[in-house]
Amino acid sequence: MGRPKAEVDANEVYELALIQCTYEEISAVLGVSKDTLHRRFRTEIDKGHEAGKKSLRRAQFDNAIKQNNTVMQIWLGKQYLGQRDKSDLDIQSGLTVVMGKEFDDV
């Protein structure tokens, strides 16, 4: 006869996964092994992780748009729109322009 099943609240597992807790962290909080979590609660953990990422992404977009957060707008543009910072090189005149300043080529 094996050990009795540990009583674990599936909703608590989901809530911990929602805030991006790892298997190790959930295991430590609930006092069960990572193997038990993986075997019995993988679906709840996967759903919690994905829902948490969605919530974070929504908060970032809301912050960028509703709060008019320019830094977040720039970061999201780089992540999702392929935008980037660049410095221009003027090859014909032999000058390099960096952040609006000119330097003679050496």
Contacts in CASP RR format, 6 or more apart in sequence:
PFRMAT RR
TARGET T0000
AUTHOR 0000-0000-0000
METHOD contacts of the structure
MODEL  1
MGRPKAEVDANEVYELALIQCTYEEISAVLGVSKDTLHRRFRTEIDKGHE
AGKKSLRRAQFDNAIKQNNTVMQIWLGKQYLGQRDKSDLDIQSGLTVVMG
KEFDDV
6 30 0 8 1.000
6 31 0 8 1.000
6 32 0 8 1.000
6 36 0 8 1.000
8 30 0 8 1.000
8 32 0 8 1.000
8 36 0 8 1.000
8 37 0 8 1.000
8 40 0 8 1.000
8 41 0 8 1.000
10 41 0 8 1.000
10 44 0 8 1.000
12 30 0 8 1.000
13 26 0 8 1.000
13 30 0 8 1.000
13 37 0 8 1.000
13 41 0 8 1.000
13 44 0 8 1.000
13 45 0 8 1.000
14 44 0 8 1.000
14 45 0 8 1.000
14 47 0 8 1.000
14 48 0 8 1.000
16 25 0 8 1.000
16 26 0 8 1.000
16 29 0 8 1.000
16 30 0 8 1.000
17 26 0 8 1.000
17 44 0 8 1.000
17 45 0 8 1.000
17 46 0 8 1.000
17 47 0 8 1.000
17 48 0 8 1.000
17 49 0 8 1.000
17 52 0 8 1.000
18 48 0 8 1.000
18 49 0 8 1.000
18 51 0 8 1.000
18 52 0 8 1.000
18 55 0 8 1.000
19 52 0 8 1.000
20 49 0 8 1.000
20 52 0 8 1.000
20 53 0 8 1.000
21 29 0 8 1.000
23 34 0 8 1.000
23 37 0 8 1.000
23 38 0 8 1.000
23 45 0 8 1.000
24 34 0 8 1.000
26 37 0 8 1.000
26 45 0 8 1.000
27 33 0 8 1.000
27 34 0 8 1.000
27 36 0 8 1.000
27 37 0 8 1.000
30 37 0 8 1.000
37 45 0 8 1.000
60 72 0 8 1.000
60 76 0 8 1.000
61 76 0 8 1.000
63 69 0 8 1.000
63 72 0 8 1.000
64 72 0 8 1.000
64 73 0 8 1.000
64 76 0 8 1.000
65 73 0 8 1.000
74 83 0 8 1.000
77 83 0 8 1.000
78 84 0 8 1.000
87 96 0 8 1.000
87 97 0 8 1.000
87 98 0 8 1.000
87 99 0 8 1.000
88 97 0 8 1.000
89 96 0 8 1.000
89 97 0 8 1.000
90 96 0 8 1.000
90 97 0 8 1.000
94 104 0 8 1.000
94 105 0 8 1.000
95 102 0 8 1.000
95 103 0 8 1.000
95 104 0 8 1.000
95 105 0 8 1.000
96 102 0 8 1.000
96 103 0 8 1.000
96 105 0 8 1.000
END
